[in-house]
């Protein structure tokens, strides 16, 4: 492993000036002790902290380090692989909006072309799960009822072939003609749709009866910008 030089403090300090922030703000944001900042000022910040410092300062690691980061120096980092169209290592899953009707078990889809019309899933992950890619659809989450596990704008992948009711699993439902994503919970012999949002007064559980609650598919994966 090649040891990278420390990040010059002058580079960090210049960015703090641009942001109109001070050392105390950086220390609080990174949750480090005062002596850590003192050491960084004299010796530079270690390259192993590049990701957390860059995020705090609103920079890419390349901008912070002045050159592409060697991920082998960053504990826990994983390289992001961008799937190109036609890449044989990925399945392209359609992003759709659902068209539903109350009391009707089937559904129709229309393309959701906002921010791209597909998402990419690694073939080895899909195949390992025993899922057929033709049964997968991607939906964009609306509302805050499933926070903090799903946020508005997150994308979830559902398996439309998996409709077996499982206590505690998350599904997309046709609830009286409305598309909702909820956690299925069994209590005292009855099935209920629960929100993960702790404000249960605003997001009350809904009874899941066959006439008004149809499973579209189980959520098997999500994409989120919230980290």
Phi and psi restraints in degrees (value plus and minus 20) as a CYANA .aco file:
   2 UNK   PHI    -103.7   -63.7
   2 UNK   PSI     108.0   148.0
   3 UNK   PHI    -101.6   -61.6
   3 UNK   PSI     105.0   145.0
   4 UNK   PHI    -104.0   -64.0
   4 UNK   PSI     130.0   170.0
   5 UNK   PHI     -87.9   -47.9
   5 UNK   PSI     133.8   173.8
   6 UNK   PHI     -85.3   -45.3
   6 UNK   PSI     140.2   180.2
   7 UNK   PHI    -100.8   -60.8
   7 UNK   PSI     101.4   141.4
   8 UNK   PHI     -78.8   -38.8
   8 UNK   PSI     114.9   154.9
   9 UNK   PHI     -81.6   -41.6
   9 UNK   PSI     -53.5   -13.5
  10 UNK   PHI     -78.5   -38.5
  10 UNK   PSI     -53.9   -13.9
  11 UNK   PHI     -89.3   -49.3
  11 UNK   PSI     -61.4   -21.4
  12 UNK   PHI     -87.3   -47.3
  12 UNK   PSI     -63.4   -23.4
  13 UNK   PHI     -83.9   -43.9
  13 UNK   PSI     -59.2   -19.2
  14 UNK   PHI     -82.3   -42.3
  14 UNK   PSI     -58.4   -18.4
  15 UNK   PHI     -90.0   -50.0
  15 UNK   PSI     -56.2   -16.2
  16 UNK   PHI     -81.0   -41.0
  16 UNK   PSI     -59.7   -19.7
  17 UNK   PHI     -83.4   -43.4
  17 UNK   PSI     -62.9   -22.9
  18 UNK   PHI     -80.0   -40.0
  18 UNK   PSI     -56.6   -16.6
  19 UNK   PHI    -106.9   -66.9
  19 UNK   PSI     -24.2    15.8
  20 UNK   PHI      38.5    78.5
  20 UNK   PSI      23.8    63.8
  21 UNK   PHI    -139.7   -99.7
  21 UNK   PSI     144.5   184.5
  22 UNK   PHI    -141.8  -101.8
  22 UNK   PSI    -198.9  -158.9
  23 UNK   PHI     -84.1   -44.1
  23 UNK   PSI     -55.6   -15.6
  24 UNK   PHI     -82.6   -42.6
  24 UNK   PSI     -59.8   -19.8
  25 UNK   PHI     -82.4   -42.4
  25 UNK   PSI     -64.0   -24.0
  26 UNK   PHI     -84.0   -44.0
  26 UNK   PSI     -63.1   -23.1
  27 UNK   PHI     -81.2   -41.2
  27 UNK   PSI     -63.6   -23.6
  28 UNK   PHI     -86.5   -46.5
  28 UNK   PSI     -62.2   -22.2
  29 UNK   PHI     -83.2   -43.2
  29 UNK   PSI     -61.5   -21.5
  30 UNK   PHI    -107.2   -67.2
  30 UNK   PSI     -29.0    11.0
  31 UNK   PHI      37.4    77.4
  31 UNK   PSI      32.5    72.5
  32 UNK   PHI    -139.5   -99.5
  32 UNK   PSI     141.1   181.1
  33 UNK   PHI     -97.3   -57.3
  33 UNK   PSI     136.1   176.1
  34 UNK   PHI     -76.2   -36.2
  34 UNK   PSI     -56.3   -16.3
  35 UNK   PHI     -86.8   -46.8
  35 UNK   PSI     -43.1    -3.1
  36 UNK   PHI     -86.0   -46.0
  36 UNK   PSI     -66.7   -26.7
  37 UNK   PHI     -82.1   -42.1
  37 UNK   PSI     -59.9   -19.9
  38 UNK   PHI     -79.4   -39.4
  38 UNK   PSI     -63.3   -23.3
  39 UNK   PHI     -84.8   -44.8
  39 UNK   PSI     -60.3   -20.3
  40 UNK   PHI     -83.4   -43.4
  40 UNK   PSI     -56.4   -16.4
  41 UNK   PHI     -84.9   -44.9
  41 UNK   PSI     -52.3   -12.3
  42 UNK   PHI    -113.5   -73.5
  42 UNK   PSI     -50.6   -10.6
  43 UNK   PHI    -136.7   -96.7
  43 UNK   PSI     -32.0     8.0
  44 UNK   PHI      70.7   110.7
  44 UNK   PSI     137.2   177.2
  45 UNK   PHI    -104.4   -64.4
  45 UNK   PSI     121.7   161.7
  46 UNK   PHI     -85.5   -45.5
  46 UNK   PSI     124.2   164.2
  47 UNK   PHI     -81.8   -41.8
  47 UNK   PSI     -44.3    -4.3
  48 UNK   PHI     -85.2   -45.2
  48 UNK   PSI     -37.0     3.0
  49 UNK   PHI    -117.0   -77.0
  49 UNK   PSI     -11.2    28.8
  50 UNK   PHI     -79.3   -39.3
  50 UNK   PSI     -62.7   -22.7
  51 UNK   PHI     -84.4   -44.4
  51 UNK   PSI     -68.6   -28.6
  52 UNK   PHI     -87.2   -47.2
  52 UNK   PSI     -58.5   -18.5
  53 UNK   PHI     -87.8   -47.8
  53 UNK   PSI     -63.5   -23.5
  54 UNK   PHI     -81.1   -41.1
  54 UNK   PSI     -62.6   -22.6
  55 UNK   PHI     -81.7   -41.7
  55 UNK   PSI     -63.1   -23.1
  56 UNK   PHI     -83.4   -43.4
  56 UNK   PSI     -56.0   -16.0
  57 UNK   PHI    -112.2   -72.2
  57 UNK   PSI     -20.3    19.7
  58 UNK   PHI      49.9    89.9
  58 UNK   PSI      14.6    54.6
  59 UNK   PHI    -139.7   -99.7
  59 UNK   PSI     142.1   182.1
  60 UNK   PHI    -101.8   -61.8
  60 UNK   PSI     141.3   181.3
  61 UNK   PHI     -84.2   -44.2
  61 UNK   PSI     -53.7   -13.7
  62 UNK   PHI     -81.2   -41.2
  62 UNK   PSI     -63.7   -23.7
  63 UNK   PHI     -84.3   -44.3
  63 UNK   PSI     -60.5   -20.5
  64 UNK   PHI     -89.4   -49.4
  64 UNK   PSI     -63.5   -23.5
  65 UNK   PHI    -105.0   -65.0
  65 UNK   PSI     -39.4     0.6
  66 UNK   PHI      63.0   103.0
  66 UNK   PSI     -16.5    23.5
  67 UNK   PHI    -184.3  -144.3
  67 UNK   PSI     142.1   182.1
  68 UNK   PHI     -76.3   -36.3
  68 UNK   PSI     117.8   157.8
  69 UNK   PHI     -98.4   -58.4
  69 UNK   PSI     118.5   158.5
  70 UNK   PHI    -106.4   -66.4
  70 UNK   PSI      88.8   128.8
  71 UNK   PHI     -83.1   -43.1
  71 UNK   PSI     -39.2     0.8
  72 UNK   PHI     -86.7   -46.7
  72 UNK   PSI     -37.4     2.6
  73 UNK   PHI    -109.5   -69.5
  73 UNK   PSI     -26.9    13.1
  74 UNK   PHI    -131.3   -91.3
  74 UNK   PSI      87.1   127.1
  75 UNK   PHI     -78.1   -38.1
  75 UNK   PSI     112.4   152.4
  76 UNK   PHI      60.5   100.5
  76 UNK   PSI     -22.9    17.1
  77 UNK   PHI     -97.9   -57.9
  77 UNK   PSI     126.9   166.9
  78 UNK   PHI    -149.0  -109.0
  78 UNK   PSI     117.5   157.5
  79 UNK   PHI     -93.2   -53.2
  79 UNK   PSI     114.2   154.2
  80 UNK   PHI    -105.4   -65.4
  80 UNK   PSI     107.8   147.8
  81 UNK   PHI    -125.8   -85.8
  81 UNK   PSI     101.9   141.9
  82 UNK   PHI    -111.1   -71.1
  82 UNK   PSI     102.9   142.9
  83 UNK   PHI    -102.0   -62.0
  83 UNK   PSI     104.2   144.2
  84 UNK   PHI    -107.5   -67.5
  84 UNK   PSI     131.7   171.7
  85 UNK   PHI     -74.4   -34.4
  85 UNK   PSI     112.6   152.6
  86 UNK   PHI      65.7   105.7
  86 UNK   PSI     -19.7    20.3
  87 UNK   PHI     -83.5   -43.5
  87 UNK   PSI     100.6   140.6
  88 UNK   PHI     -89.5   -49.5
  88 UNK   PSI     -29.7    10.3
  89 UNK   PHI    -108.7   -68.7
  89 UNK   PSI     -21.8    18.2
  90 UNK   PHI    -151.3  -111.3
  90 UNK   PSI     128.2   168.2
  91 UNK   PHI    -117.4   -77.4
  91 UNK   PSI     119.6   159.6
  92 UNK   PHI    -116.5   -76.5
  92 UNK   PSI      97.0   137.0
  93 UNK   PHI    -122.1   -82.1
  93 UNK   PSI     108.0   148.0
  94 UNK   PHI     -88.5   -48.5
  94 UNK   PSI     113.3   153.3
  95 UNK   PHI    -111.2   -71.2
  95 UNK   PSI     106.1   146.1
  96 UNK   PHI    -156.0  -116.0
  96 UNK   PSI     145.1   185.1
  97 UNK   PHI    -132.4   -92.4
  97 UNK   PSI     123.5   163.5
  98 UNK   PHI    -113.3   -73.3
  98 UNK   PSI     121.3   161.3
  99 UNK   PHI    -133.0   -93.0
  99 UNK   PSI      94.6   134.6
 100 UNK   PHI    -142.8  -102.8
 100 UNK   PSI     140.8   180.8
 101 UNK   PHI    -154.4  -114.4
 101 UNK   PSI     121.8   161.8
 102 UNK   PHI     -80.9   -40.9
 102 UNK   PSI     114.9   154.9
 103 UNK   PHI      58.3    98.3
 103 UNK   PSI     -19.9    20.1
 104 UNK   PHI    -130.0   -90.0
 104 UNK   PSI     105.9   145.9
 105 UNK   PHI     -96.6   -56.6
 105 UNK   PSI     -49.6    -9.6
 106 UNK   PHI     -97.3   -57.3
 106 UNK   PSI     154.0   194.0
 107 UNK   PHI    -172.9  -132.9
 107 UNK   PSI     138.2   178.2
 108 UNK   PHI    -137.7   -97.7
 108 UNK   PSI     138.5   178.5
 109 UNK   PHI    -145.5  -105.5
 109 UNK   PSI     131.3   171.3
 110 UNK   PHI    -147.8  -107.8
 110 UNK   PSI     126.4   166.4
 111 UNK   PHI     -80.6   -40.6
 111 UNK   PSI     120.1   160.1
 112 UNK   PHI    -124.9   -84.9
 112 UNK   PSI      79.5   119.5
 113 UNK   PHI    -114.6   -74.6
 113 UNK   PSI     -16.7    23.3
 114 UNK   PHI     -89.5   -49.5
 114 UNK   PSI     107.2   147.2
 115 UNK   PHI      38.6    78.6
 115 UNK   PSI      20.2    60.2
 116 UNK   PHI      76.3   116.3
 116 UNK   PSI     129.3   169.3
 117 UNK   PHI    -122.3   -82.3
 117 UNK   PSI     -20.1    19.9
 118 UNK   PHI    -162.7  -122.7
 118 UNK   PSI     141.8   181.8
 119 UNK   PHI    -144.1  -104.1
 119 UNK   PSI     138.3   178.3
 120 UNK   PHI    -126.1   -86.1
 120 UNK   PSI     112.9   152.9
 121 UNK   PHI    -143.1  -103.1
 121 UNK   PSI     117.1   157.1
 122 UNK   PHI     -82.4   -42.4
 122 UNK   PSI     114.5   154.5
 123 UNK   PHI     -81.6   -41.6
 123 UNK   PSI     -59.7   -19.7
 124 UNK   PHI     -85.2   -45.2
 124 UNK   PSI     -51.4   -11.4
 125 UNK   PHI     -89.5   -49.5
 125 UNK   PSI     -67.8   -27.8
 126 UNK   PHI     -81.9   -41.9
 126 UNK   PSI     -66.1   -26.1
 127 UNK   PHI     -86.4   -46.4
 127 UNK   PSI     -57.8   -17.8
 128 UNK   PHI     -84.3   -44.3
 128 UNK   PSI     -52.5   -12.5
 129 UNK   PHI     -99.1   -59.1
 129 UNK   PSI     -27.1    12.9
 130 UNK   PHI      51.8    91.8
 130 UNK   PSI       7.2    47.2
 131 UNK   PHI    -119.5   -79.5
 131 UNK   PSI     117.9   157.9
 132 UNK   PHI    -106.6   -66.6
 132 UNK   PSI     105.9   145.9
 133 UNK   PHI     -80.1   -40.1
 133 UNK   PSI     -45.1    -5.1
 134 UNK   PHI     -89.3   -49.3
 134 UNK   PSI     -35.4     4.6
 135 UNK   PHI    -115.8   -75.8
 135 UNK   PSI     -16.6    23.4
 136 UNK   PHI    -116.2   -76.2
 136 UNK   PSI     119.3   159.3
 137 UNK   PHI    -154.8  -114.8
 137 UNK   PSI     131.6   171.6
 138 UNK   PHI    -132.6   -92.6
 138 UNK   PSI     112.2   152.2
 139 UNK   PHI    -144.5  -104.5
 139 UNK   PSI     127.1   167.1
 140 UNK   PHI    -112.4   -72.4
 140 UNK   PSI     110.9   150.9
 141 UNK   PHI     -93.7   -53.7
 141 UNK   PSI     115.2   155.2
 142 UNK   PHI    -137.7   -97.7
 142 UNK   PSI     119.0   159.0
 143 UNK   PHI      64.4   104.4
 143 UNK   PSI     157.0   197.0
 144 UNK   PHI    -133.1   -93.1
 144 UNK   PSI      -6.4    33.6
 145 UNK   PHI     -86.8   -46.8
 145 UNK   PSI     -42.4    -2.4
 146 UNK   PHI    -125.5   -85.5
 146 UNK   PSI     -10.9    29.1
 147 UNK   PHI     -86.5   -46.5
 147 UNK   PSI     125.5   165.5
 148 UNK   PHI    -115.3   -75.3
 148 UNK   PSI      -6.2    33.8
 149 UNK   PHI    -111.7   -71.7
 149 UNK   PSI     -52.3   -12.3
 150 UNK   PHI    -153.5  -113.5
 150 UNK   PSI     109.2   149.2
 151 UNK   PHI    -129.2   -89.2
 151 UNK   PSI     136.5   176.5
 152 UNK   PHI     -77.5   -37.5
 152 UNK   PSI     111.1   151.1
 153 UNK   PHI      76.7   116.7
 153 UNK   PSI     -37.2     2.8
 154 UNK   PHI     -82.1   -42.1
 154 UNK   PSI     136.3   176.3
 155 UNK   PHI    -134.3   -94.3
 155 UNK   PSI     108.2   148.2
 156 UNK   PHI    -132.9   -92.9
 156 UNK   PSI     125.7   165.7
 157 UNK   PHI    -123.8   -83.8
 157 UNK   PSI     107.5   147.5
 158 UNK   PHI    -134.2   -94.2
 158 UNK   PSI     126.3   166.3
 159 UNK   PHI    -120.9   -80.9
 159 UNK   PSI      86.4   126.4
 160 UNK   PHI     -92.2   -52.2
 160 UNK   PSI     -29.4    10.6
 161 UNK   PHI    -107.5   -67.5
 161 UNK   PSI     -32.2     7.8
 162 UNK   PHI    -122.5   -82.5
 162 UNK   PSI      75.9   115.9
 163 UNK   PHI    -142.0  -102.0
 163 UNK   PSI      -6.5    33.5
 164 UNK   PHI     -91.9   -51.9
 164 UNK   PSI     106.7   146.7
 165 UNK   PHI     -91.7   -51.7
 165 UNK   PSI      99.6   139.6
 166 UNK   PHI    -146.4  -106.4
 166 UNK   PSI     104.3   144.3
 167 UNK   PHI     -80.2   -40.2
 167 UNK   PSI     104.2   144.2
 168 UNK   PHI      73.2   113.2
 168 UNK   PSI     -28.9    11.1
 169 UNK   PHI    -102.8   -62.8
 169 UNK   PSI     140.5   180.5
 170 UNK   PHI    -127.3   -87.3
 170 UNK   PSI     113.4   153.4
 171 UNK   PHI    -152.8  -112.8
 171 UNK   PSI     140.6   180.6
 172 UNK   PHI    -114.0   -74.0
 172 UNK   PSI     112.5   152.5
 173 UNK   PHI    -142.1  -102.1
 173 UNK   PSI     132.5   172.5
 174 UNK   PHI    -116.5   -76.5
 174 UNK   PSI      80.2   120.2
 175 UNK   PHI    -125.1   -85.1
 175 UNK   PSI      79.5   119.5
 176 UNK   PHI      34.4    74.4
 176 UNK   PSI      21.4    61.4
 177 UNK   PHI      69.6   109.6
 177 UNK   PSI     -19.0    21.0
 178 UNK   PHI    -134.0   -94.0
 178 UNK   PSI     117.1   157.1
 179 UNK   PHI    -102.0   -62.0
 179 UNK   PSI      99.4   139.4
 180 UNK   PHI    -154.0  -114.0
 180 UNK   PSI     131.2   171.2
 181 UNK   PHI    -135.0   -95.0
 181 UNK   PSI      98.3   138.3
 182 UNK   PHI    -162.6  -122.6
 182 UNK   PSI     144.5   184.5
 183 UNK   PHI    -113.3   -73.3
 183 UNK   PSI     109.9   149.9
 184 UNK   PHI    -109.1   -69.1
 184 UNK   PSI     104.5   144.5
 185 UNK   PHI    -150.2  -110.2
 185 UNK   PSI     117.1   157.1
 186 UNK   PHI    -125.1   -85.1
 186 UNK   PSI     102.8   142.8
 187 UNK   PHI    -152.5  -112.5
 187 UNK   PSI     104.4   144.4
 188 UNK   PHI      32.4    72.4
 188 UNK   PSI      20.2    60.2
 189 UNK   PHI      65.4   105.4
 189 UNK   PSI     -25.4    14.6
 190 UNK   PHI    -131.8   -91.8
 190 UNK   PSI     130.7   170.7
 191 UNK   PHI    -116.6   -76.6
 191 UNK   PSI     118.8   158.8
 192 UNK   PHI    -153.1  -113.1
 192 UNK   PSI     130.1   170.1
 193 UNK   PHI    -118.7   -78.7
 193 UNK   PSI      96.5   136.5
 194 UNK   PHI    -129.5   -89.5
 194 UNK   PSI     125.6   165.6
 195 UNK   PHI    -112.4   -72.4
 195 UNK   PSI     129.2   169.2
 196 UNK   PHI    -101.8   -61.8
 196 UNK   PSI     -37.1     2.9
 197 UNK   PHI     -80.9   -40.9
 197 UNK   PSI     107.3   147.3
 198 UNK   PHI     -85.6   -45.6
 198 UNK   PSI     -34.4     5.6
 199 UNK   PHI    -100.3   -60.3
 199 UNK   PSI      56.8    96.8
 200 UNK   PHI     -91.8   -51.8
 200 UNK   PSI     -37.8     2.2
 201 UNK   PHI     -87.7   -47.7
 201 UNK   PSI     -52.7   -12.7
 202 UNK   PHI    -110.2   -70.2
 202 UNK   PSI     -46.6    -6.6
 203 UNK   PHI    -141.5  -101.5
 203 UNK   PSI      55.5    95.5
 204 UNK   PHI     -93.3   -53.3
 204 UNK   PSI     126.1   166.1
 205 UNK   PHI     -80.5   -40.5
 205 UNK   PSI     128.6   168.6
 206 UNK   PHI    -137.7   -97.7
 206 UNK   PSI     116.6   156.6
 207 UNK   PHI     -88.2   -48.2
 207 UNK   PSI     119.9   159.9
 208 UNK   PHI    -129.0   -89.0
 208 UNK   PSI      76.3   116.3
 209 UNK   PHI    -132.1   -92.1
 209 UNK   PSI     132.2   172.2
 210 UNK   PHI     -77.5   -37.5
 210 UNK   PSI     -50.0   -10.0
 211 UNK   PHI     -94.3   -54.3
 211 UNK   PSI     -48.3    -8.3
 212 UNK   PHI    -145.2  -105.2
 212 UNK   PSI     -13.0    27.0
 213 UNK   PHI    -159.0  -119.0
 213 UNK   PSI      82.0   122.0
 214 UNK   PHI    -136.2   -96.2
 214 UNK   PSI     111.0   151.0
 215 UNK   PHI     -97.9   -57.9
 215 UNK   PSI     107.0   147.0
 216 UNK   PHI    -109.8   -69.8
 216 UNK   PSI     -59.6   -19.6
 217 UNK   PHI     154.2   194.2
 217 UNK   PSI     140.7   180.7
 218 UNK   PHI    -108.8   -68.8
 218 UNK   PSI     120.6   160.6
 219 UNK   PHI     -93.9   -53.9
 219 UNK   PSI     103.4   143.4
 220 UNK   PHI    -133.9   -93.9
 220 UNK   PSI     -34.0     6.0
 221 UNK   PHI    -182.7  -142.7
 221 UNK   PSI     137.7   177.7
 222 UNK   PHI    -159.1  -119.1
 222 UNK   PSI     135.2   175.2
 223 UNK   PHI    -141.0  -101.0
 223 UNK   PSI     111.8   151.8
 224 UNK   PHI    -163.3  -123.3
 224 UNK   PSI     133.0   173.0
 225 UNK   PHI    -116.1   -76.1
 225 UNK   PSI     -22.3    17.7
 226 UNK   PHI    -112.1   -72.1
 226 UNK   PSI     100.1   140.1
